[in-house]
Amino acid sequence: MEHHPQQHRVTLSDGRVLAGTSWGPIDGRPVLFVAGAATGKSMAFGEEALGEAGVRLITMDRPGIGDSSPADARTIESTASDYRAYVAGVLGANAGPIPVVANSQGAIFGLALALAGAAERLVLVSPADELQHPDVHALLPAEATGLSDLAEANPGEAAAVLAGFTAQAMEEMVLGGSHESDRAFYSSPDFLPRYRAALAEGFANGGVGYVQDTVLAMRAWGLPLDRIACPVQVWFGTHDLSHSPDHGEILTARVPDATREIREDAGGALLWTHAREVLAAALAR
């Protein structure tokens, strides 16, 4: 049975609007998907498996991305709060915690949702690491931490640099910095049009949402990860060249009882190449 995506608009008490999409059966078990850098509600994964898995995958444009209203002085925590308000608007105020899958730069918001008690379980797939964490920073060359160091010292200046970025530049950077297997996947006719649509959402509104996301992700997170109480899994592909210098080993150790899953046959596109397994992990199957 084919399930057409549903579009959602949730109006907050301050008048802002949060827009998103849900995929799969309406009566399926809800799973929140927190997408990566500069991608909006058009980005999803595993749609072909949602029906058989009985999953309703929920996505959202973060503030300033796509059709969601911009938010001044956005923080990691306020963005997580917006996700919670959006989920309540889509599912009802009494929905309670639901499984969360967060990818790449979206990992910070997934972790913040877990800290806020909004995640039943959290699956981080190819999560972007905290570059300002001392142990991670020490593993990287100076050229890999330069913009992160600038964001920490002068966030306004870093934002000005990032404001010059475009959807095309992002696509070229991602494809150019990926393992050849990932590059082939990202360039495929099944994926590239969707990626470009999601990037167009990511750079809407003059790119304000992308810039805010990236400055937040590049600075010290300030998240007490040792207080996370829900189950957490960290997934990486061995061919992933860009998200973490140690494939999340340090990150996993910072979260109580978190486990790490390494796939030898995958890279940065793990979320899509192993979508059924990620969904099973989110559902604890």
Helices and strands as residue ranges (DSSP letters): E 6-11, E 17-23, E 29-34, H 47-53, E 55-60, H 76-91, E 98-103, G 104-106, H 107-115, E 119-125, H 134-137, H 142-153, H 155-162, H 167-176, H 180-186, H 192-202, G 205-207, H 208-218, G 225-227, E 232-237, H 249-253, E 259-263, H 270-273, H 275-282
